[in-house]
Amino acid sequence: MKELEVKILNIDIENIRKKTTELNCVKVKEENQINNLFDFKTKDLLKQQGYARIRIVQDLLHDSTKYYMTTKKILSQDKFKIMDENEVEISDAIEGEKIFKSLGLELIQSIKKYRESYKYKNTLIEIDVNEKSFCPFPYIEIESINEEELEEVVKKLGYTMNDTTSKNIYELIEIFKSKGF
């Protein structure tokens, strides 16, 4: 599946929640995540703007835990970040890790994050708050398969496309660090 994605930084979480209520968005996720990223020793996947991931999701809305095995690769990073994503729900995170390891991948990073997601038409508005040691600022991701709808959501949230970025989280963290924050 291909998805279009932009991020907006320097957000006021309460204001975003208020806007989603005004837009009659449906809250579809409230979860704690552990994202275990895998790559080869040579970091070939990351060098090609991709990664393999096992995501452990503690679903706070439904009081359940789910596990996902995913591969992602950036296809374009111009106006939007366009990703090729392949994901499947698995029954056990350890078994997923064993599959990745059997392919020669190794765990390179484990990231904890809180995510709250709202659906507007066919677009997701996701508030992400990572553990501060990884990413010290909250942001929203807006994901859609439709460019016009994505731009509509950005505008309805009170932003312009100039307020968005298609940079990945690692690039944003480096910019943040370089500015001495």
Backbone as CSV, one residue per row, in Angstrom:
resi,resn,N_x,N_y,N_z,CA_x,CA_y,CA_z,C_x,C_y,C_z
1,MET,0.845,-1.171,0.000,0.000,0.000,0.000,0.891,1.235,0.000
2,LYS,0.528,2.228,-0.766,1.247,3.496,-0.772,0.444,4.499,0.035
3,GLU,1.169,5.242,0.868,0.499,6.268,1.658,1.241,7.580,1.507
4,LEU,0.503,8.683,1.548,1.075,10.018,1.576,1.119,10.439,3.030
5,GLU,2.212,11.089,3.414,2.358,11.453,4.820,3.096,12.775,4.950
6,VAL,2.608,13.614,5.847,3.334,14.813,6.251,3.308,14.894,7.769
7,LYS,4.276,15.624,8.311,4.326,15.870,9.753,4.189,17.362,9.988
8,ILE,3.623,17.704,11.140,3.572,19.098,11.599,4.155,19.105,13.001
9,LEU,5.158,19.953,13.193,5.863,20.040,14.465,5.336,21.217,15.276
10,ASN,5.878,21.371,16.469,5.517,22.496,17.344,4.007,22.598,17.522
11,ILE,3.412,21.482,17.872,1.953,21.448,17.997,1.526,21.659,19.450
12,ASP,0.310,22.119,19.591,-0.367,22.203,20.881,-1.345,21.020,20.879
13,ILE,-1.030,19.992,21.642,-1.822,18.758,21.617,-3.290,19.028,21.938
14,GLU,-3.560,19.840,22.944,-4.953,20.124,23.313,-5.693,20.830,22.183
15,ASN,-5.009,21.713,21.462,-5.636,22.402,20.337,-5.956,21.415,19.210
16,ILE,-5.068,20.469,18.964,-5.325,19.455,17.928,-6.535,18.614,18.330
17,ARG,-6.601,18.223,19.578,-7.760,17.442,20.047,-9.058,18.237,19.865
18,LYS,-9.003,19.526,20.186,-10.182,20.390,20.030,-10.602,20.456,18.562
19,LYS,-9.636,20.613,17.673,-9.934,20.689,16.232,-10.537,19.379,15.730
20,THR,-10.024,18.239,16.208,-10.584,16.962,15.753,-12.031,16.803,16.206
21,THR,-12.343,17.333,17.390,-13.735,17.308,17.868,-14.605,18.185,16.981
22,GLU,-14.129,19.399,16.661,-14.880,20.322,15.796,-15.122,19.732,14.407
23,LEU,-14.179,18.924,13.933,-14.296,18.313,12.601,-15.072,16.997,12.624
24,ASN,-15.599,16.629,13.810,-16.325,15.365,13.975,-15.483,14.149,13.599
25,CYS,-14.213,14.226,13.900,-13.339,13.083,13.653,-13.660,11.980,14.657
26,VAL,-13.400,10.765,14.262,-13.609,9.615,15.136,-12.256,9.200,15.703
27,LYS,-12.195,9.076,17.025,-10.961,8.594,17.648,-10.870,7.105,17.376
28,VAL,-9.827,6.697,16.645,-9.690,5.297,16.256,-8.550,4.584,16.974
29,LYS,-7.649,5.348,17.594,-6.540,4.725,18.320,-6.168,5.554,19.536
30,GLU,-5.856,4.865,20.590,-5.164,5.434,21.735,-4.302,4.292,22.243
31,GLU,-2.999,4.451,22.077,-2.150,3.301,22.334,-0.747,3.681,22.781
32,ASN,-0.159,2.760,23.487,1.262,2.796,23.785,1.916,1.795,22.844
33,GLN,3.030,2.210,22.257,3.707,1.354,21.287,5.157,1.120,21.695
34,ILE,5.640,-0.037,21.335,7.081,-0.305,21.324,7.396,-0.667,19.877
35,ASN,8.262,0.114,19.270,8.649,-0.108,17.888,10.080,-0.622,17.847
36,ASN,10.226,-1.901,17.542,11.547,-2.520,17.448,11.963,-2.525,15.983
37,LEU,13.022,-1.767,15.679,13.495,-1.618,14.306,14.656,-2.572,14.042
38,PHE,14.597,-3.204,12.880,15.589,-4.196,12.485,16.235,-3.787,11.175
39,ASP,17.507,-4.128,11.037,18.234,-3.891,9.804,19.402,-4.870,9.761
40,PHE,20.076,-4.896,8.633,21.295,-5.687,8.513,22.420,-4.964,9.236
41,LYS,23.496,-5.684,9.571,24.660,-5.062,10.221,25.168,-3.878,9.412
42,THR,25.045,-3.974,8.100,25.535,-2.932,7.191,24.570,-1.750,7.065
43,LYS,23.419,-1.852,7.720,22.369,-0.822,7.686,21.841,-0.574,6.262
44,ASP,21.808,-1.632,5.449,21.366,-1.510,4.066,19.932,-0.981,3.934
45,LEU,19.046,-1.406,4.822,17.662,-0.934,4.731,17.583,0.562,5.015
46,LEU,18.229,1.011,6.088,18.212,2.435,6.427,18.893,3.274,5.343
47,LYS,19.969,2.768,4.756,20.658,3.486,3.670,19.726,3.691,2.483
48,GLN,18.776,2.771,2.314,17.804,2.876,1.218,16.489,3.502,1.690
49,GLN,16.550,4.209,2.834,15.381,4.889,3.397,14.256,3.911,3.742
50,GLY,14.622,2.774,4.325,13.623,1.790,4.712,13.967,1.152,6.042
51,TYR,13.097,0.274,6.481,13.364,-0.490,7.695,12.379,-1.642,7.812
52,ALA,12.708,-2.549,8.717,11.807,-3.631,9.108,11.457,-3.386,10.569
53,ARG,10.228,-3.684,10.942,9.787,-3.335,12.291,8.857,-4.395,12.856
54,ILE,9.002,-4.620,14.160,7.997,-5.339,14.941,7.404,-4.288,15.884
55,ARG,6.105,-4.082,15.777,5.424,-3.101,16.633,4.543,-3.854,17.623
56,ILE,4.723,-3.524,18.895,3.879,-4.055,19.964,2.950,-2.922,20.376
57,VAL,1.654,-3.148,20.251,0.665,-2.110,20.499,-0.202,-2.486,21.691
58,GLN,-0.132,-1.657,22.725,-1.052,-1.776,23.855,-2.224,-0.849,23.540
59,ASP,-3.334,-1.431,23.114,-4.522,-0.692,22.697,-5.296,-0.280,23.945
60,LEU,-5.270,1.018,24.242,-5.925,1.525,25.451,-7.434,1.671,25.270
61,LEU,-7.909,1.754,24.033,-9.348,1.855,23.782,-10.053,0.514,23.963
62,HIS,-9.348,-0.572,23.629,-9.966,-1.900,23.656,-9.320,-2.847,24.656
63,ASP,-8.400,-2.328,25.460,-7.716,-3.113,26.487,-7.178,-4.431,25.918
64,SER,-6.354,-4.291,24.879,-5.769,-5.470,24.254,-4.350,-5.155,23.794
65,THR,-3.629,-6.192,23.418,-2.285,-6.024,22.881,-2.220,-6.747,21.544
66,LYS,-1.641,-6.064,20.550,-1.488,-6.638,19.216,-0.044,-6.471,18.769
67,TYR,0.341,-7.283,17.786,1.709,-7.294,17.284,1.670,-7.187,15.760
68,TYR,2.543,-6.370,15.211,2.583,-6.164,13.766,4.012,-6.302,13.256
69,MET,4.134,-6.929,12.113,5.408,-7.081,11.424,5.297,-6.234,10.156
70,THR,6.267,-5.335,9.965,6.155,-4.334,8.910,7.484,-4.129,8.203
71,THR,7.412,-3.865,6.910,8.546,-3.300,6.183,8.067,-2.017,5.531
72,LYS,8.950,-1.015,5.528,8.630,0.272,4.917,9.823,0.742,4.113
73,LYS,9.516,1.466,3.042,10.563,2.084,2.239,10.018,3.380,1.666
74,ILE,10.813,4.433,1.763,10.413,5.722,1.199,10.566,5.660,-0.313
75,LEU,9.493,6.009,-1.020,9.525,6.063,-2.477,9.832,7.473,-2.957
76,SER,9.348,8.465,-2.195,9.564,9.868,-2.549,9.470,10.698,-1.277
77,GLN,10.186,11.811,-1.269,10.169,12.676,-0.094,10.119,14.131,-0.544
78,ASP,9.323,14.402,-1.574,9.204,15.765,-2.066,8.166,16.504,-1.225
79,LYS,7.048,16.869,-1.824,5.978,17.561,-1.106,5.424,16.684,0.013
80,PHE,5.257,15.405,-0.278,4.782,14.421,0.680,5.836,13.335,0.810
81,LYS,5.820,12.675,1.943,6.606,11.452,2.051,5.694,10.344,1.531
82,ILE,6.146,9.648,0.500,5.366,8.555,-0.076,6.085,7.268,0.283
83,MET,5.352,6.397,0.992,5.935,5.164,1.515,5.313,3.954,0.849
84,ASP,6.144,2.945,0.640,5.657,1.622,0.293,5.672,0.845,1.603
85,GLU,4.496,0.422,2.050,4.384,-0.240,3.349,3.741,-1.602,3.189
86,ASN,4.342,-2.588,3.825,3.783,-3.941,3.879,3.687,-4.315,5.344
87,GLU,2.481,-4.658,5.785,2.285,-4.937,7.210,1.321,-6.098,7.383
88,VAL,1.607,-6.898,8.406,0.724,-8.007,8.742,0.658,-8.122,10.259
89,GLU,-0.530,-8.421,10.764,-0.661,-8.678,12.196,-0.141,-10.083,12.463
90,ILE,0.637,-10.216,13.519,1.181,-11.512,13.901,0.705,-11.841,15.313
91,SER,0.807,-13.096,15.694,0.288,-13.511,16.998,1.311,-13.395,18.115
92,ASP,2.588,-13.203,17.756,3.632,-13.230,18.768,4.824,-12.394,18.292
93,ALA,5.212,-11.384,19.058,6.329,-10.512,18.679,7.641,-11.284,18.612
94,ILE,7.840,-12.238,19.509,9.089,-13.006,19.544,9.253,-13.824,18.260
95,GLU,8.161,-14.430,17.792,8.235,-15.203,16.550,8.553,-14.293,15.366
96,GLY,7.980,-13.098,15.344,8.289,-12.135,14.287,9.762,-11.758,14.299
97,GLU,10.289,-11.519,15.491,11.712,-11.203,15.618,12.573,-12.360,15.115
98,LYS,12.175,-13.586,15.414,12.931,-14.758,14.955,12.962,-14.823,13.425
99,ILE,11.844,-14.468,12.791,11.804,-14.461,11.323,12.789,-13.428,10.785
100,PHE,12.744,-12.202,11.327,13.684,-11.168,10.875,15.127,-11.612,11.099
101,LYS,15.406,-12.173,12.274,16.780,-12.612,12.576,17.213,-13.744,11.651
102,SER,16.281,-14.626,11.285,16.635,-15.720,10.374,16.994,-15.195,8.985
103,LEU,16.548,-13.987,8.674,16.873,-13.350,7.386,18.163,-12.534,7.468
104,GLY,18.787,-12.529,8.649,20.039,-11.793,8.814,19.885,-10.403,9.394
105,LEU,18.681,-10.063,9.811,18.441,-8.742,10.411,18.745,-8.801,11.901
106,GLU,19.074,-7.652,12.470,19.294,-7.561,13.911,18.576,-6.337,14.446
107,LEU,18.236,-6.402,15.718,17.570,-5.277,16.378,18.549,-4.121,16.451
108,ILE,18.141,-2.961,15.897,19.033,-1.799,15.933,18.527,-0.696,16.851
109,GLN,17.216,-0.719,17.145,16.670,0.324,18.004,15.286,-0.088,18.492
110,SER,14.974,0.313,19.720,13.653,0.085,20.293,13.138,1.434,20.780
111,ILE,11.977,1.849,20.274,11.437,3.182,20.548,10.045,3.047,21.157
112,LYS,9.826,3.740,22.274,8.503,3.759,22.909,7.802,5.052,22.540
113,LYS,6.494,4.921,22.292,5.725,6.083,21.863,4.270,5.928,22.295
114,TYR,3.634,7.091,22.579,2.194,7.171,22.791,1.607,7.724,21.505
115,ARG,0.531,7.110,21.012,-0.124,7.580,19.792,-1.626,7.641,20.009
116,GLU,-2.166,8.727,19.540,-3.611,8.963,19.553,-3.984,9.289,18.114
117,SER,-4.963,8.590,17.532,-5.294,8.767,16.117,-6.769,9.067,15.930
118,TYR,-7.009,9.956,14.973,-8.360,10.372,14.627,-8.549,10.206,13.126
119,LYS,-9.757,9.782,12.750,-10.060,9.575,11.331,-10.976,10.687,10.842
120,TYR,-10.562,11.318,9.748,-11.366,12.303,9.038,-11.501,11.790,7.606
121,LYS,-12.700,11.429,7.214,-12.946,10.791,5.918,-12.003,9.594,5.786
122,ASN,-11.060,9.660,4.833,-10.121,8.552,4.630,-8.706,8.905,5.067
123,THR,-8.594,9.876,5.959,-7.297,10.386,6.386,-7.135,10.203,7.888
124,LEU,-5.913,9.839,8.299,-5.597,9.709,9.722,-4.821,10.925,10.206
125,ILE,-5.213,11.419,11.375,-4.493,12.478,12.081,-3.936,11.799,13.324
126,GLU,-2.607,11.707,13.404,-1.994,10.957,14.496,-1.116,11.864,15.343
127,ILE,-1.458,11.944,16.627,-0.648,12.686,17.590,0.370,11.705,18.148
128,ASP,1.644,12.034,17.990,2.719,11.155,18.458,3.537,11.850,19.533
129,VAL,3.716,11.149,20.638,4.578,11.615,21.725,5.551,10.476,22.027
130,ASN,6.785,10.639,21.572,7.826,9.631,21.777,8.475,9.817,23.134
131,GLU,9.176,8.765,23.599,9.953,8.952,24.815,10.963,10.058,24.532
132,LYS,11.113,10.961,25.501,11.911,12.182,25.321,13.359,11.890,24.934
133,SER,13.919,10.781,25.401,15.308,10.468,25.069,15.484,10.200,23.571
134,PHE,14.403,9.835,22.875,14.467,9.611,21.433,14.083,10.870,20.666
135,CYS,12.906,11.419,20.965,12.400,12.601,20.255,11.739,13.516,21.275
136,PRO,12.346,14.665,21.563,11.864,15.514,22.656,10.647,16.387,22.348
137,PHE,10.080,16.278,21.147,8.941,17.144,20.807,7.772,16.308,20.266
138,PRO,6.534,16.696,20.611,5.367,16.020,20.032,5.114,16.546,18.618
139,TYR,4.441,15.759,17.822,4.113,16.173,16.463,2.869,15.427,16.016
140,ILE,2.311,15.865,14.895,1.234,15.096,14.290,1.702,14.601,12.929
141,GLU,1.232,13.419,12.597,1.393,12.877,11.253,0.009,12.864,10.630
142,ILE,-0.057,13.289,9.403,-1.302,13.217,8.654,-1.037,12.258,7.508
143,GLU,-1.808,11.177,7.465,-1.614,10.118,6.474,-2.878,9.950,5.646
144,SER,-2.694,9.867,4.337,-3.831,9.682,3.451,-3.366,8.985,2.186
145,ILE,-4.302,8.471,1.430,-3.985,7.956,0.104,-4.398,8.975,-0.956
146,ASN,-4.975,10.119,-0.497,-5.502,11.133,-1.401,-4.871,12.491,-1.092
147,GLU,-4.185,13.067,-2.073,-3.475,14.331,-1.884,-4.413,15.482,-1.513
148,GLU,-5.531,15.601,-2.203,-6.450,16.710,-1.939,-7.014,16.628,-0.520
149,GLU,-7.364,15.426,-0.104,-7.916,15.257,1.246,-6.858,15.553,2.305
150,LEU,-5.639,15.149,2.065,-4.561,15.447,3.006,-4.403,16.961,3.160
151,GLU,-4.381,17.679,2.049,-4.251,19.139,2.094,-5.460,19.778,2.789
152,GLU,-6.647,19.226,2.573,-7.858,19.708,3.232,-7.728,19.581,4.754
153,VAL,-7.233,18.441,5.220,-7.076,18.206,6.658,-6.062,19.185,7.248
154,VAL,-4.948,19.382,6.564,-3.934,20.333,7.049,-4.575,21.703,7.261
155,LYS,-5.339,22.154,6.274,-5.993,23.461,6.348,-7.030,23.507,7.471
156,LYS,-7.849,22.462,7.595,-8.892,22.434,8.622,-8.312,22.394,10.045
157,LEU,-7.077,21.888,10.164,-6.415,21.893,11.477,-5.778,23.244,11.791
158,GLY,-5.861,24.187,10.835,-5.341,25.526,11.072,-3.921,25.750,10.587
159,TYR,-3.452,24.893,9.701,-2.086,24.997,9.183,-2.125,25.184,7.676
160,THR,-0.960,25.449,7.099,-0.809,25.473,5.650,0.186,24.370,5.282
161,MET,0.279,24.071,4.008,1.249,23.065,3.568,2.675,23.528,3.858
162,ASN,2.890,24.838,3.981,4.222,25.350,4.348,4.601,24.977,5.775
163,ASP,3.612,24.651,6.600,3.869,24.232,7.985,4.219,22.749,8.081
164,THR,4.118,22.028,6.975,4.336,20.581,6.994,5.753,20.238,6.545
165,THR,6.144,19.037,6.855,7.419,18.514,6.382,7.242,17.054,5.978
166,SER,8.016,16.659,4.990,8.022,15.257,4.589,9.262,14.546,5.134
167,LYS,10.054,15.250,5.938,11.270,14.652,6.504,10.897,13.529,7.470
168,ASN,11.779,12.537,7.549,11.526,11.463,8.495,11.951,11.901,9.894
169,ILE,11.576,11.141,10.880,11.801,11.530,12.272,13.293,11.675,12.580
170,TYR,14.131,10.848,11.972,15.570,10.936,12.221,16.143,12.247,11.692
171,GLU,15.684,12.679,10.513,16.125,13.966,9.959,15.669,15.122,10.851
172,LEU,14.443,15.033,11.347,13.916,16.103,12.206,14.668,16.187,13.530
173,ILE,15.007,15.041,14.091,15.762,15.020,15.346,17.139,15.648,15.135
174,GLU,17.778,15.361,14.009,19.096,15.951,13.716,18.995,17.465,13.580
175,ILE,17.954,17.952,12.910,17.740,19.408,12.783,17.533,20.007,14.170
176,PHE,16.715,19.346,14.971,16.443,19.798,16.341,17.744,19.913,17.131
177,LYS,18.594,18.884,17.059,19.869,18.873,17.771,20.808,19.959,17.252
178,SER,20.846,20.147,15.931,21.766,21.118,15.336,21.413,22.558,15.724
179,LYS,20.150,22.784,16.075,19.731,24.112,16.507,19.954,24.313,18.005
180,GLY,20.497,23.287,18.656,20.860,23.405,20.070,19.705,23.330,21.050
181,PHE,18.629,22.707,20.640,17.468,22.589,21.545,17.700,21.488,22.561
